[in-house]
Every structure is written in structure tokens, then in C-alpha cells.
Amino acid sequence: MSTTPNKPVAGKKSDEGFVYLPLIAGWLFPGAGHFLQGKWIRGMLLAVSIVAMFVLGLAMQGLLYTSVQDILSMLGVAGDLGTGLLYLLSRMFGLGAQPIQTTVADYGTKFIVVAGLLNIIAAVDAHNLRTGRKS
Amino acid sequence: MFHPSHFAAVLLFSLFASTVFGITMRDTPQRMFRYGAYCFILFIGSAIVLSWVMLLIAR
């Protein structure tokens, strides 16, 4: 099975417009950076995967990190913030505020953090598409 | 509320993470699919192997 990484593509796109728009849009809402560039299927798959992971994390009674009391909480907040508007809206509606009481709730907390980290990867991918480093 | 079994949680986690890895790490749809499948198998396989290792350590 081939697992060779992507070869860098010579910058074929111009730097017209705001280059960081797909990065910011992709961070704010999963897949939005790809939608902006007409990559509908990729964007839809990313959006479904990341949003589903976040929602399932909340449904498992996972915790949304809100305070930075120690280094682990700080890392949790950083991961959660990766989901952009999903995190902010969930905070606004008071979701994910209950303390972790079950093993499944701990899994849910990890689902939420990893959804944020995956969204950061997806947003950077959208930025690479915009700059022509990836096709 | 949603209370999956531990293995179902592993399956869901692997599916979503592999999808994102496949799309973001490769260029063409075919290579994306192959890399996503590769990651999925590695996630599941390593979870099963580590589970057996932990079971043997606990004995």
C-alpha cells in the first residue's frame, strides 16, 4: 500500500485576494475553507467528520474545557478552540459543562479535543490549497 | 445521551480521524482513499493489539 507523502506543487495559484481567508473560514467552520475553493466533496467529508466527532463528544457527556487551571486544561482549551464557532456556540448554550463521571464521558472529552485538532489540520490544508502548495 | 461500547467508540474515532487524514495528507482521490483506509486499519489494529497487551500485563 502506497503511503508516499504529497509532492510539493510549484506555486501555480496567484496570491490575489486575502490568502488567509480559507484558513480562517476553515477554522471557524469545518470544511468552509474547502467550500470557498470549490472543493465541495472534500469540504463536505471534512465537515461531516469533524462536526460528527464534536457532536458525538458532547452526546457522550464530554467536557468542554473552559478554564486554564493547569497545563493539561490549557492544552484542552487549545484543542477545543480548534473547532472555532462550534466551541463558542457550545459555550454560549452551556453545553459540555458537566463534570466527567463515566468512562464514556472521558472518551467524549477526547472526541471534542481531537475534533478541534483535526479541524486545525483541515484549515491548514485549505490554506495550502489556496497558496498552491497542494492541488 | 449516547453511550457506545468501547470498541464502537474506537471505530467511530478511527473512521472520522482517518477520513480527515486521508483528505489532508494526499492529493488525488484514489490516494486519499487508500491512505484513509491504511490509517483506519492501523488505528483499529493497534487498539486491538494494545488491548491484548494490557490484558496480558494485568494477569
N, CA and C atoms of all chains as a GROMACS GRO file, in nm:
protein
  582
    1MET      N    1   0.084  -0.120   0.000
    1MET     CA    2   0.000   0.000   0.000
    1MET      C    3   0.088   0.125   0.000
    2SER      N    4   0.059   0.215  -0.094
    2SER     CA    5   0.142   0.334  -0.107
    2SER      C    6   0.110   0.436   0.000
    3THR      N    7   0.213   0.479   0.070
    3THR     CA    8   0.190   0.584   0.170
    3THR      C    9   0.288   0.699   0.149
    4THR      N   10   0.333   0.714   0.023
    4THR     CA   11   0.426   0.822  -0.004
    4THR      C   12   0.357   0.956   0.014
    5PRO      N   13   0.424   1.051   0.077
    5PRO     CA   14   0.361   1.180   0.103
    5PRO      C   15   0.345   1.262  -0.025
    6ASN      N   16   0.269   1.370  -0.011
    6ASN     CA   17   0.246   1.457  -0.126
    6ASN      C   18   0.374   1.521  -0.172
    7LYS      N   19   0.385   1.534  -0.304
    7LYS     CA   20   0.497   1.611  -0.354
    7LYS      C   21   0.457   1.757  -0.358
    8PRO      N   22   0.548   1.849  -0.321
    8PRO     CA   23   0.512   1.990  -0.325
    8PRO      C   24   0.484   2.035  -0.468
    9VAL      N   25   0.377   2.106  -0.485
    9VAL     CA   26   0.340   2.158  -0.616
    9VAL      C   27   0.392   2.300  -0.627
   10ALA      N   28   0.456   2.329  -0.739
   10ALA     CA   29   0.507   2.464  -0.759
   10ALA      C   30   0.392   2.563  -0.754
   11GLY      N   31   0.413   2.677  -0.690
   11GLY     CA   32   0.306   2.775  -0.672
   11GLY      C   33   0.239   2.812  -0.802
   12LYS      N   34   0.124   2.751  -0.827
   12LYS     CA   35   0.056   2.778  -0.953
   12LYS      C   36  -0.059   2.876  -0.935
   13LYS      N   37  -0.095   2.901  -0.810
   13LYS     CA   38  -0.202   2.998  -0.788
   13LYS      C   39  -0.142   3.132  -0.753
   14SER      N   40  -0.208   3.234  -0.793
   14SER     CA   41  -0.158   3.367  -0.762
   14SER      C   42  -0.194   3.402  -0.618
   15ASP      N   43  -0.132   3.505  -0.569
   15ASP     CA   44  -0.159   3.549  -0.433
   15ASP      C   45  -0.263   3.661  -0.430
   16GLU      N   46  -0.351   3.661  -0.529
   16GLU     CA   47  -0.454   3.765  -0.532
   16GLU      C   48  -0.553   3.744  -0.418
   17GLY      N   49  -0.605   3.854  -0.365
   17GLY     CA   50  -0.703   3.845  -0.258
   17GLY      C   51  -0.638   3.813  -0.125
   18PHE      N   52  -0.725   3.788  -0.029
   18PHE     CA   53  -0.677   3.760   0.106
   18PHE      C   54  -0.643   3.612   0.117
   19VAL      N   55  -0.514   3.584   0.124
   19VAL     CA   56  -0.466   3.445   0.118
   19VAL      C   57  -0.513   3.365   0.239
   20TYR      N   58  -0.531   3.430   0.351
   20TYR     CA   59  -0.563   3.359   0.474
   20TYR      C   60  -0.714   3.336   0.495
   21LEU      N   61  -0.795   3.379   0.399
   21LEU     CA   62  -0.940   3.362   0.415
   21LEU      C   63  -0.981   3.215   0.430
   22PRO      N   64  -0.932   3.122   0.344
   22PRO     CA   65  -0.970   2.981   0.364
   22PRO      C   66  -0.925   2.926   0.500
   23LEU      N   67  -0.809   2.971   0.545
   23LEU     CA   68  -0.758   2.925   0.676
   23LEU      C   69  -0.853   2.968   0.787
   24ILE      N   70  -0.891   3.094   0.784
   24ILE     CA   71  -0.979   3.148   0.890
   24ILE      C   72  -1.119   3.087   0.879
   25ALA      N   73  -1.171   3.080   0.755
   25ALA     CA   74  -1.305   3.022   0.736
   25ALA      C   75  -1.306   2.875   0.778
   26GLY      N   76  -1.200   2.804   0.742
   26GLY     CA   77  -1.191   2.663   0.778
   26GLY      C   78  -1.182   2.643   0.928
   27TRP      N   79  -1.115   2.735   0.995
   27TRP     CA   80  -1.109   2.726   1.141
   27TRP      C   81  -1.246   2.755   1.203
   28LEU      N   82  -1.314   2.860   1.152
   28LEU     CA   83  -1.442   2.898   1.210
   28LEU      C   84  -1.547   2.790   1.190
   29PHE      N   85  -1.552   2.732   1.070
   29PHE     CA   86  -1.647   2.622   1.047
   29PHE      C   87  -1.578   2.512   0.966
   30PRO      N   88  -1.579   2.388   1.015
   30PRO     CA   89  -1.509   2.280   0.945
   30PRO      C   90  -1.552   2.266   0.799
   31GLY      N   91  -1.456   2.261   0.709
   31GLY     CA   92  -1.484   2.242   0.567
   31GLY      C   93  -1.507   2.369   0.490
   32ALA      N   94  -1.529   2.481   0.560
   32ALA     CA   95  -1.561   2.606   0.491
   32ALA      C   96  -1.445   2.653   0.401
   33GLY      N   97  -1.323   2.630   0.444
   33GLY     CA   98  -1.207   2.670   0.364
   33GLY      C   99  -1.204   2.596   0.230
   34HIS      N  100  -1.247   2.471   0.230
   34HIS     CA  101  -1.251   2.393   0.106
   34HIS      C  102  -1.371   2.435   0.021
   35PHE      N  103  -1.484   2.465   0.086
   35PHE     CA  104  -1.601   2.512   0.010
   35PHE      C  105  -1.567   2.639  -0.067
   36LEU      N  106  -1.492   2.730  -0.004
   36LEU     CA  107  -1.458   2.857  -0.068
   36LEU      C  108  -1.379   2.836  -0.197
   37GLN      N  109  -1.312   2.722  -0.207
   37GLN     CA  110  -1.230   2.696  -0.326
   37GLN      C  111  -1.292   2.593  -0.419
   38GLY      N  112  -1.421   2.567  -0.397
   38GLY     CA  113  -1.494   2.477  -0.485
   38GLY      C  114  -1.464   2.331  -0.464
   39LYS      N  115  -1.400   2.296  -0.354
   39LYS     CA  116  -1.372   2.155  -0.323
   39LYS      C  117  -1.488   2.103  -0.239
   40TRP      N  118  -1.600   2.082  -0.306
   40TRP     CA  119  -1.724   2.053  -0.234
   40TRP      C  120  -1.722   1.918  -0.163
   41ILE      N  121  -1.676   1.814  -0.233
   41ILE     CA  122  -1.680   1.680  -0.172
   41ILE      C  123  -1.582   1.670  -0.056
   42ARG      N  124  -1.461   1.722  -0.076
   42ARG     CA  125  -1.362   1.721   0.033
   42ARG      C  126  -1.416   1.799   0.153
   43GLY      N  127  -1.470   1.917   0.124
   43GLY     CA  128  -1.522   2.002   0.231
   43GLY      C  129  -1.635   1.934   0.306
   44MET      N  130  -1.725   1.867   0.229
   44MET     CA  131  -1.839   1.801   0.293
   44MET      C  132  -1.792   1.686   0.382
   45LEU      N  133  -1.697   1.607   0.332
   45LEU     CA  134  -1.646   1.495   0.412
   45LEU      C  135  -1.577   1.546   0.539
   46LEU      N  136  -1.500   1.654   0.525
   46LEU     CA  137  -1.432   1.710   0.643
   46LEU      C  138  -1.535   1.764   0.742
   47ALA      N  139  -1.634   1.836   0.690
   47ALA     CA  140  -1.736   1.895   0.777
   47ALA      C  141  -1.812   1.786   0.851
   48VAL      N  142  -1.855   1.683   0.778
   48VAL     CA  143  -1.932   1.575   0.841
   48VAL      C  144  -1.846   1.506   0.948
   49SER      N  145  -1.721   1.476   0.914
   49SER     CA  146  -1.635   1.403   1.009
   49SER      C  147  -1.611   1.485   1.136
   50ILE      N  148  -1.573   1.611   1.118
   50ILE     CA  149  -1.535   1.692   1.235
   50ILE      C  150  -1.657   1.730   1.318
   51VAL      N  151  -1.766   1.771   1.251
   51VAL     CA  152  -1.886   1.808   1.326
   51VAL      C  153  -1.943   1.686   1.398
   52ALA      N  154  -1.944   1.571   1.329
   52ALA     CA  155  -1.996   1.449   1.392
   52ALA      C  156  -1.913   1.412   1.515
   53MET      N  157  -1.782   1.426   1.502
   53MET     CA  158  -1.695   1.392   1.615
   53MET      C  159  -1.723   1.486   1.733
   54PHE      N  160  -1.740   1.614   1.704
   54PHE     CA  161  -1.767   1.712   1.809
   54PHE      C  162  -1.903   1.684   1.875
   55VAL      N  163  -2.006   1.661   1.791
   55VAL     CA  164  -2.141   1.639   1.844
   55VAL      C  165  -2.147   1.509   1.924
   56LEU      N  166  -2.083   1.404   1.871
   56LEU     CA  167  -2.082   1.278   1.946
   56LEU      C  168  -2.010   1.294   2.079
   57GLY      N  169  -1.904   1.374   2.079
   57GLY     CA  170  -1.832   1.401   2.204
   57GLY      C  171  -1.923   1.466   2.307
   58LEU      N  172  -2.001   1.562   2.262
   58LEU     CA  173  -2.097   1.627   2.353
   58LEU      C  174  -2.206   1.529   2.396
   59ALA      N  175  -2.252   1.445   2.299
   59ALA     CA  176  -2.357   1.348   2.331
   59ALA      C  177  -2.309   1.244   2.431
   60MET      N  178  -2.179   1.219   2.434
   60MET     CA  179  -2.123   1.125   2.533
   60MET      C  180  -2.099   1.195   2.667
   61GLN      N  181  -2.150   1.315   2.680
   61GLN     CA  182  -2.135   1.396   2.802
   61GLN      C  183  -1.990   1.434   2.826
   62GLY      N  184  -1.918   1.457   2.714
   62GLY     CA  185  -1.780   1.502   2.724
   62GLY      C  186  -1.773   1.645   2.778
   63LEU      N  187  -1.656   1.679   2.829
   63LEU     CA  188  -1.636   1.810   2.891
   63LEU      C  189  -1.574   1.908   2.792
   64LEU      N  190  -1.629   2.028   2.786
   64LEU     CA  191  -1.565   2.137   2.712
   64LEU      C  192  -1.475   2.212   2.809
   65TYR      N  193  -1.347   2.216   2.779
   65TYR     CA  194  -1.254   2.285   2.869
   65TYR      C  195  -1.281   2.435   2.863
   66THR      N  196  -1.291   2.497   2.978
   66THR     CA  197  -1.320   2.640   2.982
   66THR      C  198  -1.215   2.721   3.058
   67SER      N  199  -1.149   2.659   3.154
   67SER     CA  200  -1.055   2.736   3.235
   67SER      C  201  -0.915   2.677   3.224
   68VAL      N  202  -0.818   2.760   3.249
   68VAL     CA  203  -0.679   2.715   3.241
   68VAL      C  204  -0.620   2.710   3.382
   69GLN      N  205  -0.654   2.601   3.452
   69GLN     CA  206  -0.604   2.587   3.590
   69GLN      C  207  -0.467   2.521   3.593
   70ASP      N  208  -0.444   2.430   3.498
   70ASP     CA  209  -0.315   2.361   3.492
   70ASP      C  210  -0.279   2.340   3.345
   71ILE      N  211  -0.162   2.280   3.323
   71ILE     CA  212  -0.112   2.266   3.186
   71ILE      C  213  -0.203   2.177   3.101
   72LEU      N  214  -0.260   2.072   3.161
   72LEU     CA  215  -0.348   1.983   3.084
   72LEU      C  216  -0.476   2.055   3.042
   73SER      N  217  -0.531   2.137   3.134
   73SER     CA  218  -0.650   2.214   3.099
   73SER      C  219  -0.619   2.314   2.988
   74MET      N  220  -0.498   2.372   2.996
   74MET     CA  221  -0.458   2.470   2.894
   74MET      C  222  -0.452   2.402   2.756
   75LEU      N  223  -0.394   2.282   2.753
   75LEU     CA  224  -0.388   2.209   2.626
   75LEU      C  225  -0.528   2.170   2.579
   76GLY      N  226  -0.615   2.137   2.675
   76GLY     CA  227  -0.753   2.104   2.640
   76GLY      C  228  -0.826   2.222   2.578
   77VAL      N  229  -0.807   2.340   2.636
   77VAL     CA  230  -0.870   2.461   2.580
   77VAL      C  231  -0.816   2.486   2.439
   78ALA      N  232  -0.684   2.470   2.421
   78ALA     CA  233  -0.624   2.493   2.289
   78ALA      C  234  -0.684   2.397   2.186
   79GLY      N  235  -0.700   2.270   2.225
   79GLY     CA  236  -0.760   2.173   2.134
   79GLY      C  237  -0.904   2.206   2.104
   80ASP      N  238  -0.981   2.237   2.209
   80ASP     CA  239  -1.123   2.269   2.190
   80ASP      C  240  -1.142   2.392   2.102
   81LEU      N  241  -1.054   2.491   2.119
   81LEU     CA  242  -1.067   2.614   2.040
   81LEU      C  243  -1.050   2.587   1.891
   82GLY      N  244  -0.987   2.476   1.856
   82GLY     CA  245  -0.970   2.441   1.715
   82GLY      C  246  -1.100   2.424   1.640
   83THR      N  247  -1.209   2.396   1.712
   83THR     CA  248  -1.337   2.378   1.644
   83THR      C  249  -1.406   2.511   1.613
   84GLY      N  250  -1.345   2.621   1.651
   84GLY     CA  251  -1.395   2.754   1.612
   84GLY      C  252  -1.532   2.787   1.666
   85LEU      N  253  -1.627   2.811   1.574
   85LEU     CA  254  -1.760   2.854   1.615
   85LEU      C  255  -1.835   2.746   1.692
   86LEU      N  256  -1.807   2.620   1.661
   86LEU     CA  257  -1.874   2.510   1.734
   86LEU      C  258  -1.845   2.522   1.884
   87TYR      N  259  -1.720   2.552   1.916
   87TYR     CA  260  -1.681   2.566   2.056
   87TYR      C  261  -1.748   2.689   2.119
   88LEU      N  262  -1.743   2.800   2.047
   88LEU     CA  263  -1.801   2.923   2.102
   88LEU      C  264  -1.952   2.910   2.122
   89LEU      N  265  -2.021   2.849   2.022
   89LEU     CA  266  -2.166   2.831   2.035
   89LEU      C  267  -2.200   2.735   2.149
   90SER      N  268  -2.122   2.628   2.161
   90SER     CA  269  -2.148   2.532   2.268
   90SER      C  270  -2.129   2.597   2.405
   91ARG      N  271  -2.025   2.680   2.415
   91ARG     CA  272  -2.004   2.754   2.541
   91ARG      C  273  -2.122   2.845   2.568
   92MET      N  274  -2.169   2.911   2.461
   92MET     CA  275  -2.278   3.007   2.476
   92MET      C  276  -2.405   2.938   2.528
   93PHE      N  277  -2.430   2.815   2.478
   93PHE     CA  278  -2.551   2.742   2.517
   93PHE      C  279  -2.529   2.653   2.639
   94GLY      N  280  -2.413   2.661   2.698
   94GLY     CA  281  -2.388   2.586   2.822
   94GLY      C  282  -2.370   2.437   2.804
   95LEU      N  283  -2.332   2.394   2.684
   95LEU     CA  284  -2.313   2.251   2.660
   95LEU      C  285  -2.174   2.207   2.710
   96GLY      N  286  -2.164   2.080   2.743
   96GLY     CA  287  -2.035   2.024   2.784
   96GLY      C  288  -1.982   2.083   2.913
   97ALA      N  289  -2.072   2.124   3.000
   97ALA     CA  290  -2.028   2.189   3.123
   97ALA      C  291  -2.024   2.094   3.242
   98GLN      N  292  -2.087   1.975   3.227
   98GLN     CA  293  -2.096   1.885   3.341
   98GLN      C  294  -1.963   1.813   3.363
   99PRO      N  295  -1.927   1.787   3.489
   99PRO     CA  296  -1.800   1.718   3.517
   99PRO      C  297  -1.803   1.574   3.465
  100ILE      N  298  -1.684   1.521   3.435
  100ILE     CA  299  -1.673   1.385   3.382
  100ILE      C  300  -1.701   1.284   3.493
  101GLN      N  301  -1.801   1.196   3.468
  101GLN     CA  302  -1.835   1.097   3.572
  101GLN      C  303  -1.824   0.954   3.523
  102THR      N  304  -1.821   0.935   3.392
  102THR     CA  305  -1.813   0.798   3.338
  102THR      C  306  -1.695   0.788   3.242
  103THR      N  307  -1.660   0.664   3.210
  103THR     CA  308  -1.552   0.640   3.113
  103THR      C  309  -1.591   0.694   2.977
  104VAL      N  310  -1.717   0.672   2.939
  104VAL     CA  311  -1.762   0.720   2.808
  104VAL      C  312  -1.755   0.872   2.801
  105ALA      N  313  -1.782   0.940   2.912
  105ALA     CA  314  -1.772   1.086   2.914
  105ALA      C  315  -1.627   1.130   2.892
  106ASP      N  316  -1.533   1.052   2.944
  106ASP     CA  317  -1.391   1.082   2.921
  106ASP      C  318  -1.358   1.064   2.773
  107TYR      N  319  -1.412   0.959   2.711
  107TYR     CA  320  -1.393   0.941   2.567
  107TYR      C  321  -1.452   1.061   2.492
  108GLY      N  322  -1.569   1.105   2.537
  108GLY     CA  323  -1.634   1.219   2.472
  108GLY      C  324  -1.548   1.343   2.478
  109THR      N  325  -1.482   1.364   2.592
  109THR     CA  326  -1.391   1.479   2.606
  109THR      C  327  -1.279   1.470   2.504
  110LYS      N  328  -1.227   1.350   2.486
  110LYS     CA  329  -1.119   1.331   2.387
  110LYS      C  330  -1.171   1.351   2.246
  111PHE      N  331  -1.293   1.307   2.218
  111PHE     CA  332  -1.352   1.328   2.086
  111PHE      C  333  -1.356   1.478   2.054
  112ILE      N  334  -1.397   1.558   2.154
  112ILE     CA  335  -1.410   1.702   2.132
  112ILE      C  336  -1.273   1.765   2.105
  113VAL      N  337  -1.174   1.729   2.185
  113VAL     CA  338  -1.040   1.786   2.168
  113VAL      C  339  -0.983   1.745   2.032
  114VAL      N  340  -0.997   1.617   1.997
  114VAL     CA  341  -0.941   1.571   1.869
  114VAL      C  342  -1.016   1.632   1.751
  115ALA      N  343  -1.146   1.655   1.766
  115ALA     CA  344  -1.220   1.724   1.658
  115ALA      C  345  -1.157   1.861   1.632
  116GLY      N  346  -1.120   1.931   1.739
  116GLY     CA  347  -1.055   2.061   1.723
  116GLY      C  348  -0.920   2.050   1.655
  117LEU      N  349  -0.842   1.950   1.694
  117LEU     CA  350  -0.710   1.934   1.633
  117LEU      C  351  -0.722   1.895   1.485
  118LEU      N  352  -0.819   1.808   1.454
  118LEU     CA  353  -0.840   1.770   1.314
  118LEU      C  354  -0.886   1.890   1.232
  119ASN      N  355  -0.966   1.977   1.294
  119ASN     CA  356  -1.012   2.096   1.220
  119ASN      C  357  -0.896   2.190   1.188
  120ILE      N  358  -0.800   2.196   1.279
  120ILE     CA  359  -0.681   2.279   1.250
  120ILE      C  360  -0.605   2.222   1.130
  121ILE      N  361  -0.591   2.088   1.126
  121ILE     CA  362  -0.525   2.025   1.011
  121ILE      C  363  -0.602   2.057   0.883
  122ALA      N  364  -0.734   2.047   0.890
  122ALA     CA  365  -0.817   2.073   0.772
  122ALA      C  366  -0.804   2.219   0.727
  123ALA      N  367  -0.800   2.312   0.823
  123ALA     CA  368  -0.788   2.454   0.787
  123ALA      C  369  -0.652   2.482   0.723
  124VAL      N  370  -0.547   2.420   0.774
  124VAL     CA  371  -0.415   2.438   0.713
  124VAL      C  372  -0.412   2.377   0.573
  125ASP      N  373  -0.484   2.266   0.554
  125ASP     CA  374  -0.493   2.206   0.420
  125ASP      C  375  -0.562   2.302   0.324
  126ALA      N  376  -0.667   2.369   0.372
  126ALA     CA  377  -0.737   2.467   0.287
  126ALA      C  378  -0.641   2.582   0.250
  127HIS      N  379  -0.560   2.621   0.346
  127HIS     CA  380  -0.461   2.727   0.319
  127HIS      C  381  -0.359   2.680   0.214
  128ASN      N  382  -0.315   2.555   0.225
  128ASN     CA  383  -0.221   2.501   0.127
  128ASN      C  384  -0.283   2.494  -0.012
  129LEU      N  385  -0.412   2.463  -0.019
  129LEU     CA  386  -0.482   2.464  -0.148
  129LEU      C  387  -0.484   2.605  -0.206
  130ARG      N  388  -0.507   2.702  -0.119
  130ARG     CA  389  -0.516   2.841  -0.164
  130ARG      C  390  -0.384   2.894  -0.215
  131THR      N  391  -0.276   2.854  -0.149
  131THR     CA  392  -0.145   2.904  -0.191
  131THR      C  393  -0.083   2.822  -0.304
  132GLY      N  394  -0.147   2.708  -0.339
  132GLY     CA  395  -0.097   2.626  -0.448
  132GLY      C  396   0.006   2.524  -0.406
  133ARG      N  397   0.027   2.508  -0.278
  133ARG     CA  398   0.121   2.406  -0.231
  133ARG      C  399   0.060   2.268  -0.242
  134LYS      N  400  -0.071   2.261  -0.258
  134LYS     CA  401  -0.139   2.133  -0.276
  134LYS      C  402  -0.245   2.152  -0.384
  135SER      N  403  -0.273   2.046  -0.457
  135SER     CA  404  -0.376   2.058  -0.563
  135SER      C  405  -0.503   1.984  -0.523
  136MET      N  406  -2.878   1.082   2.546
  136MET     CA  407  -2.733   1.072   2.551
  136MET      C  408  -2.685   0.949   2.475
  137PHE      N  409  -2.559   0.950   2.440
  137PHE     CA  410  -2.502   0.845   2.356
  137PHE      C  411  -2.398   0.767   2.438
  138HIS      N  412  -2.420   0.637   2.452
  138HIS     CA  413  -2.327   0.555   2.531
  138HIS      C  414  -2.278   0.437   2.448
  139PRO      N  415  -2.182   0.458   2.362
  139PRO     CA  416  -2.132   0.347   2.280
  139PRO      C  417  -2.044   0.254   2.363
  140SER      N  418  -2.028   0.132   2.312
  140SER     CA  419  -1.930   0.042   2.375
  140SER      C  420  -1.791   0.098   2.347
  141HIS      N  421  -1.693   0.047   2.418
  141HIS     CA  422  -1.556   0.098   2.399
  141HIS      C  423  -1.508   0.072   2.256
  142PHE      N  424  -1.542  -0.046   2.203
  142PHE     CA  425  -1.497  -0.075   2.067
  142PHE      C  426  -1.571   0.011   1.965
  143ALA      N  427  -1.699   0.038   1.989
  143ALA     CA  428  -1.773   0.126   1.897
  143ALA      C  429  -1.711   0.266   1.899
  144ALA      N  430  -1.668   0.310   2.017
  144ALA     CA  431  -1.603   0.442   2.027
  144ALA      C  432  -1.473   0.443   1.946
  145VAL      N  433  -1.397   0.333   1.954
  145VAL     CA  434  -1.274   0.323   1.875
  145VAL      C  435  -1.305   0.328   1.726
  146LEU      N  436  -1.410   0.255   1.685
  146LEU     CA  437  -1.448   0.252   1.543
  146LEU      C  438  -1.485   0.393   1.494
  147LEU      N  439  -1.566   0.464   1.572
  147LEU     CA  440  -1.608   0.598   1.532
  147LEU      C  441  -1.489   0.693   1.526
  148PHE      N  442  -1.407   0.689   1.629
  148PHE     CA  443  -1.289   0.776   1.633
  148PHE      C  444  -1.200   0.750   1.511
  149SER      N  445  -1.175   0.621   1.484
  149SER     CA  446  -1.087   0.585   1.372
  149SER      C  447  -1.145   0.628   1.239
  150LEU      N  448  -1.275   0.611   1.224
  150LEU     CA  449  -1.340   0.647   1.097
  150LEU      C  450  -1.325   0.797   1.069
  151PHE      N  451  -1.356   0.879   1.168
  151PHE     CA  452  -1.351   1.024   1.146
  151PHE      C  453  -1.206   1.074   1.130
  152ALA      N  454  -1.118   1.027   1.215
  152ALA     CA  455  -0.978   1.071   1.207
  152ALA      C  456  -0.915   1.026   1.076
  153SER      N  457  -0.945   0.903   1.032
  153SER     CA  458  -0.888   0.853   0.907
  153SER      C  459  -0.940   0.932   0.787
  154THR      N  460  -1.065   0.970   0.792
  154THR     CA  461  -1.123   1.050   0.682
  154THR      C  462  -1.047   1.181   0.667
  155VAL      N  463  -1.025   1.249   0.780
  155VAL     CA  464  -0.954   1.378   0.775
  155VAL      C  465  -0.809   1.357   0.733
  156PHE      N  466  -0.744   1.255   0.787
  156PHE     CA  467  -0.604   1.228   0.749
  156PHE      C  468  -0.594   1.201   0.599
  157GLY      N  469  -0.683   1.118   0.547
  157GLY     CA  470  -0.678   1.083   0.406
  157GLY      C  471  -0.693   1.205   0.316
  158ILE      N  472  -0.790   1.290   0.348
  158ILE     CA  473  -0.815   1.407   0.263
  158ILE      C  474  -0.702   1.508   0.271
  159THR      N  475  -0.647   1.526   0.390
  159THR     CA  476  -0.548   1.634   0.407
  159THR      C  477  -0.406   1.592   0.373
  160MET      N  478  -0.377   1.463   0.375
  160MET     CA  479  -0.237   1.421   0.357
  160MET      C  480  -0.204   1.376   0.215
  161ARG      N  481  -0.304   1.360   0.130
  161ARG     CA  482  -0.279   1.312  -0.005
  161ARG      C  483  -0.348   1.403  -0.108
  162ASP      N  484  -0.305   1.389  -0.236
  162ASP     CA  485  -0.352   1.481  -0.340
  162ASP      C  486  -0.472   1.431  -0.420
  163THR      N  487  -0.466   1.307  -0.462
  163THR     CA  488  -0.570   1.257  -0.553
  163THR      C  489  -0.671   1.172  -0.476
  164PRO      N  490  -0.796   1.167  -0.526
  164PRO     CA  491  -0.900   1.092  -0.454
  164PRO      C  492  -0.861   0.946  -0.428
  165GLN      N  493  -0.798   0.882  -0.526
  165GLN     CA  494  -0.762   0.741  -0.506
  165GLN      C  495  -0.660   0.726  -0.393
  166ARG      N  496  -0.560   0.814  -0.392
  166ARG     CA  497  -0.457   0.807  -0.288
  166ARG      C  498  -0.514   0.848  -0.152
  167MET      N  499  -0.609   0.941  -0.155
  167MET     CA  500  -0.676   0.980  -0.029
  167MET      C  501  -0.748   0.860   0.031
  168PHE      N  502  -0.822   0.788  -0.054
  168PHE     CA  503  -0.898   0.674  -0.006
  168PHE      C  504  -0.804   0.566   0.049
  169ARG      N  505  -0.697   0.541  -0.024
  169ARG     CA  506  -0.604   0.436   0.019
  169ARG      C  507  -0.535   0.473   0.150
  170TYR      N  508  -0.495   0.599   0.162
  170TYR     CA  509  -0.428   0.640   0.285
  170TYR      C  510  -0.526   0.641   0.402
  171GLY      N  511  -0.651   0.684   0.377
  171GLY     CA  512  -0.753   0.682   0.482
  171GLY      C  513  -0.778   0.540   0.530
  172ALA      N  514  -0.789   0.446   0.435
  172ALA     CA  515  -0.811   0.305   0.472
  172ALA      C  516  -0.692   0.251   0.550
  173TYR      N  517  -0.572   0.291   0.508
  173TYR     CA  518  -0.449   0.249   0.577
  173TYR      C  519  -0.449   0.299   0.722
  174CYS      N  520  -0.482   0.425   0.741
  174CYS     CA  521  -0.486   0.481   0.877
  174CYS      C  522  -0.593   0.412   0.961
  175PHE      N  523  -0.710   0.386   0.899
  175PHE     CA  524  -0.820   0.322   0.972
  175PHE      C  525  -0.777   0.184   1.022
  176ILE      N  526  -0.714   0.108   0.934
  176ILE     CA  527  -0.669  -0.027   0.972
  176ILE      C  528  -0.563  -0.018   1.083
  177LEU      N  529  -0.473   0.079   1.071
  177LEU     CA  530  -0.370   0.095   1.175
  177LEU      C  531  -0.432   0.133   1.310
  178PHE      N  532  -0.530   0.223   1.306
  178PHE     CA  533  -0.598   0.263   1.432
  178PHE      C  534  -0.661   0.140   1.499
  179ILE      N  535  -0.742   0.068   1.421
  179ILE     CA  536  -0.815  -0.046   1.477
  179ILE      C  537  -0.716  -0.156   1.520
  180GLY      N  538  -0.621  -0.184   1.432
  180GLY     CA  539  -0.524  -0.290   1.463
  180GLY      C  540  -0.445  -0.259   1.588
  181SER      N  541  -0.398  -0.135   1.601
  181SER     CA  542  -0.318  -0.101   1.719
  181SER      C  543  -0.404  -0.104   1.845
  182ALA      N  544  -0.531  -0.066   1.834
  182ALA     CA  545  -0.619  -0.071   1.952
  182ALA      C  546  -0.638  -0.215   1.998
  183ILE      N  547  -0.657  -0.306   1.901
  183ILE     CA  548  -0.677  -0.447   1.938
  183ILE      C  549  -0.549  -0.505   1.999
  184VAL      N  550  -0.436  -0.478   1.936
  184VAL     CA  551  -0.308  -0.530   1.987
  184VAL      C  552  -0.280  -0.476   2.128
  185LEU      N  553  -0.297  -0.346   2.146
  185LEU     CA  554  -0.271  -0.287   2.278
  185LEU      C  555  -0.368  -0.341   2.384
  186SER      N  556  -0.491  -0.368   2.342
  186SER     CA  557  -0.588  -0.425   2.436
  186SER      C  558  -0.540  -0.561   2.486
  187TRP      N  559  -0.491  -0.645   2.393
  187TRP     CA  560  -0.441  -0.776   2.433
  187TRP      C  561  -0.316  -0.761   2.521
  188VAL      N  562  -0.228  -0.668   2.488
  188VAL     CA  563  -0.108  -0.646   2.569
  188VAL      C  564  -0.146  -0.605   2.712
  189MET      N  565  -0.243  -0.515   2.722
  189MET     CA  566  -0.285  -0.471   2.856
  189MET      C  567  -0.350  -0.584   2.934
  190LEU      N  568  -0.426  -0.669   2.863
  190LEU     CA  569  -0.488  -0.784   2.929
  190LEU      C  570  -0.381  -0.879   2.984
  191LEU      N  571  -0.278  -0.902   2.902
  191LEU     CA  572  -0.171  -0.993   2.946
  191LEU      C  573  -0.090  -0.932   3.061
  192ILE      N  574  -0.069  -0.801   3.056
  192ILE     CA  575   0.004  -0.734   3.165
  192ILE      C  576  -0.075  -0.742   3.295
  193ALA      N  577  -0.207  -0.730   3.285
  193ALA     CA  578  -0.291  -0.727   3.404
  193ALA      C  579  -0.296  -0.861   3.474
  194ARG      N  580  -0.262  -0.969   3.402
  194ARG     CA  581  -0.271  -1.103   3.463
  194ARG      C  582  -0.152  -1.131   3.552
   0.00000   0.00000   0.00000
